[in-house]
Amino acid sequence: MQTYNEVFRFLLQVKWAKWSLDEIRTRCCTLASLPRDLAFRVHQLLLLRAKLVLFTNNLNNYLMTRILHSVGLEFQANVAQAEDLDSIITLHREYVSTIFDRCLLNKKASYVKEAIMKILSLALSFRHKWEEGVSKFSFAEAERIETEFSKCSHFLITCLNNTIKRGSFPHLETLAFSLRSLKSTQKIFTSSIRKR
């Protein structure tokens, strides 16, 4: 039961971060109607939000399709071939264990999970700051979120690529590939832009 709880808690955290970013109201931010300085800040913040959305959507898609759906299909096929209750119980234990491992919740992947959780926390922090008001969203805070996000995503991409090269976990290839686009994104908040 504890394994189930850990998986569901992790999935809920991913869904919460995704929902928090998806539900940010941008309709009120018609850039043309805002003063130039504020319009520029809103534009920068929306670009940062896009990076966070890209990450959370890719993570969510990986978990829902590559892990839960495909492992679930394998489990169903195996159960259909099971001959007795003991084999079904064994298959179920293996199913739960596989999901736990592939959701990166085992101790071997704790450093990867920590980086993911940091990014999810940054997404929630971004949402909280946005809700306080764009004019109160300081340049320093936005820069901090972007810098932390860049560090964590770069770390994740590097770890995943190294793991794939060793051939250890082929299921991670999908996640690594989907996150590669984050590696090439430019920095939005820099000191030179701050002076505008």
TIZAMAR-692455 format. One record per atom (N, C-alpha, C): residue in one letter; y, z, x. Coordinates in steps of 0.02 Angstrom, whole numbers, plus 50000, padded with zeros to 5 digits. Each point is the difference from the previous one (the first is absolute). Layout:
// residues N
aYZX
...
//
This chain:
// residues 196
m499405000050041
m500605000049959
m500645000050043
q499965003450057
q500595000250045
q500164993050026
t499494996150015
t500114993250024
t500354995849947
y499775000649938
y500334996649944
y500745002049996
n500125006550004
n500695002449996
n500444997350055
e499734999750060
e500394997350056
e500164992649990
v499514996249977
v500114992949987
v500524999149945
f499925003549944
f500474999349945
f500705002450019
r500045005350038
r500655002550022
r500354994750043
f499634997050046
f500284994850043
f500244994049959
l499564997749955
l500184994349958
l500615001549956
l500045006149976
l500575002149960
l500645000050041
q499965002250063
q500594999950043
q500244992950013
v499534995450010
v500184993050010
v500334997349936
k499695001349943
k500284997649937
k500695003149986
w500095006350016
w500645003449989
w500554996750042
a499864998850063
a500504996750044
a500154992949975
k499484996449980
k500094993149975
k500435000249936
w499835004349954
w500385000649938
w500725002050014
s500105004750045
s500685002350016
s500444994450025
l499724995650041
l500394994450026
l500094994649946
d499474998849962
d500034994849948
d500505001749945
e500095006449987
e500425002249945
e500745001050019
i500174998750062
i500705000650020
i500414994949961
r500515002449969
r500424995849958
r500504996250044
t499954993449999
t500464995950039
t500454995949955
r499905000249935
r500414996049955
r500735001950004
c500135006450012
c500695002350002
c500354997650064
c499634997150045
c500274998250065
c500144992650006
t500424997449958
t500214993150006
t500484999850059
l499784997250055
l500375000550063
l500714997049994
a500074994849961
a500664996749994
a500525004549968
s499775004749958
s500485004349965
s500185006350040
l499685001050056
l500135006050041
l500504998650055
p500355005250023
p500434999150059
p499584997750059
r500304996250044
r499644996750055
r499575004950041
d500295005750020
d499635004850041
d499395002849963
l500105001749937
l499455002749961
l499474994649985
a500224993949988
a499544994549988
a499564998850062
f500315000450059
f499624999150062
f499485005650008
r500205006249985
r499535005750005
r499434999249950
v500154998049939
v499484999049949
v499524994650023
h500274994650028
h499584994650025
h499535002550054
q500255003950047
q499595002850053
q499455004549971
l500195004149953
l499515004649970
l499474996249961
l500194994749967
l499504996049964
l499524996550049
l500254998150058
l499564997150051
l499505005250026
l500245006150010
l499565005450022
l499495001649945
r500225000149939
r499535001049943
r499474994650000
a500204993850014
a499514994450001
a499465001250053
k500205002650058
k499505001550052
k499515005349976
l500275005349969
l499575005349975
l499554997649944
v500264995749956
v499614997249945
v499444995650029
l500154996050050
l499504995750030
l499425004250027
f500175005450035
f499475004450027
f499595003149944
t500325003149952
t499635003649947
t499594995149958
n500274994149986
n499614995149962
n499394997650039
n500094998750065
n499434997850041
n499475005450005
l500215006250009
l499525005650003
l499645000749933
n500384999949946
n499705000649934
n499504994349986
n500194993950016
n499554994349990
n499365000650041
y500085002250063
y499425001150043
y499525005249969
l500285005649978
l499595005349972
l499664997949935
m500384996749957
m499734998249934
m499504994250003
t500134995050041
t499564994150001
t499475000550054
r500215001050061
r499534999950057
r499555006150001
i500245005649975
i499605006150003
i499685001449931
l500405002249953
l499725002349936
l499624994549963
h500294994249994
h499674994749962
h499374997350036
s500074998150063
s499434997050034
s499445005050012
v500175006250019
v499485005150010
v499685001749932
g500415000049948
g499735001349933
g499514994749978
l500154993750015
l499534994549983
l499345000850039
e500055001850063
e499395001150040
e499595005749970
f500345005349981
f499675005849971
f499644998149935
q500344996249957
q499694997949937
q499384995850012
a500044995550048
a499434995750016
a499415004250025
n500165004950042
n499475004450027
n499695004349945
v500415002549954
v499755004249945
v499544995949955
a500174993749989
a499594995749958
a499304999050030
q499945000650065
q499354999150033
q499645006750013
a500345005649985
a499705006650013
a499405001049954
e499505003550027
e499385000949962
e499945006949969
d500375004950025
d499965006749971
d500665003750009
l500035005949970
l500625004050000
l500195002250071
d499505001750040
d500155002250068
d500354994650040
s499794993849992
s500324994650037
s500714998749974
i500115001049934
i500684999349973
i500455005550027
i499755006050005
i500405005650028
i500174998650073
t499524997550038
t500124998250070
t500524994450005
l499934994949958
l500484994550000
l500705002449982
h500045004649953
h500665002649981
h500325003950056
r499605004150035
r500265003750058
r500274995250053
e499624994750012
e500214994950050
e500634996549977
y500044998549935
y500594996849971
y500635004350011
v499965006349982
v500575004550007
v500195000850074
s499505000650042
s500125000650072
s500344993850029
t499784994149977
t500294993750023
t500744999549979
i500135001749938
i500704999849976
i500435004950040
f499745006050010
f500365005150038
f500184997450070
d499514997150034
d500114997450067
d500484994150001
r499914995449953
r500424994050000
r500715001249975
c500105005549966
c500685002149981
c500345003650058
l499665000150057
l500265003050062
l500105007549994
l499565003349964
l500065007249989
l499555004250045
n499574996750039
n499575003950045
n500395002350062
k499715004750037
k500355002850057
k500144995050056
k499574995050006
k500104994850052
k500634996049988
a500204999349938
a500604996049983
a500595004449981
s499995006350019
s500545004649979
s500684997850026
y500034997250059
y500644997750027
y500284994149960
v499564995749975
v500214994349958
v500245002649932
k499625004649972
k500205002949936
k500675003550006
e500115003550055
e500635003550011
e500594995250001
a499924994350032
a500534994950001
a500124997149931
i499474998949963
i500074997549931
i500365005049957
m499815006350006
m500325005349960
m500745000750018
k500164999050063
k500705000350021
k500404994549966
i499724994049998
i500354994449967
i500075001249925
l499485002649969
l500045001649929
l500545005349987
s500055004750045
s500525005149995
s500704997050008
l500064995250045
l500644996550009
l500194996249937
a499514997049966
a500134996449938
a500285004849947
l499705005949996
l500245005049951
l500695002650019
s500125000850065
s500665002150023
s500534994849984
f499824993650009
f500464994649984
f500175000349926
r499505000849958
r500125000349927
r500465005849983
h499875005750030
h500415005949986
h500734998850019
k500114997250059
k500694998650023
k500334994849955
w499624994949979
w500284994849956
w500225003149934
e499595004549973
e500155003249937
e500635004450004
e500145002750059
e500615004050009
e500624995649996
g499934993750013
g500554995349998
g500064996250065
v500104993649994
v500044995750059
v500585002050045
s500555001949972
s500585001950040
s499875006450041
k499525004049978
k499825006150036
k499444999050050
f499704994149999
f499444998350044
f500304998450068
s499995004750046
s500354999250064
s499654994850044
f500414996950043
f499744995250048
f499485003350045
a500155006150022
a499545003650045
a499325001249967
e500005001849936
e499385001249964
e499604993649991
a500344994649983
a499674993549992
a499724997750067
e500385000950053
e499764998150067
e499395004250020
r500025006449984
r499435004450015
r499374997749964
i500074998449936
i499424997649961
i499744993550030
e500454995450015
e499774993750028
e499675000850069
t500285004350042
t499725001150067
t499305003149995
e499945005149958
e499345003249990
e499494995149971
f500234996049952
f499574995049970
f499764995050053
s500464997650041
s499834995250052
s499495002950050
k500115006250020
k499545003350046
k499305000649970
c499985002549939
c499355001149967
c499644993449986
s500364995149975
s499684993649985
s499764996550064
h500405000450053
h499794997050064
h499375003650026
f500005006649995
f499415003950021
f499394997949960
l500074999549934
l499444998049957
l499744993150017
i500454995350008
i499804993250015
i499634999750067
t500265003450049
t499685000250066
t499305003149996
c499955005849966
c499355003349993
c499504995649963
l500224997249945
l499544995849961
l499784993950039
n500464996850035
n499824994150040
n499515001750056
n500115005750033
n499545002250053
n499315001549971
t499985003149942
t499365001749968
t499634993649981
i500364995149975
i499694993749980
i499734996350061
k500385000150055
k499774996550061
k499345002850025
r499905006649990
r499375003150021
r499444998449951
g500184997549941
g499514998449950
g499735006149963
s500355005550006
s499755006349971
s500015000149923
f500554998049972
f500085000649927
f500264993449972
p499574995349984
p500234993449977
p500405000349935
h499895005249958
h500385000549938
h500745001150011
l500195002450059
l500715001250016
l500384993650016
e499644994650010
e500324993750018
e500504997849946
t499835000949937
t500444998149945
t500655003950003
l499955006650010
l500605004250004
l500424998150060
a499694999250057
a500374998250061
a500374993449991
f499654995149972
f500314993549990
f500605000449952
s499935003849947
s500555000549951
s500605003750028
l499895004450048
l500565003950028
l500344996450059
r499694994850026
r500294996550058
r500714997449988
s500154998249939
s500674997349986
s500535005350011
l499835006449997
l500485005350012
l500215000350073
k499564997750043
k500135000250072
k500594995550019
s500084994649963
s500514995150018
s500675001049964
t500045005149957
t500635001049964
t500535002850046
q500614997949989
q500555002350041
q500265006749977
k500325003450046
k500305006449985
k500614998849955
i500065003849946
i500544999149953
i500615004250019
f499865006250020
f500555004750015
f500075000750076
t500554997550026
t500145000850072
t500715002450008
s500155002850057
s500675002750012
s500544994649996
s499844993950020
s500504994749998
s500194998249928
i499525000649954
i500144998449930
i500375005849967
r499905005950025
r500305006049971
r500764999549994
k500324996550046
k500734999650003
k500304995749946
r499604996249963
r500264995549948
r500355003749946
//
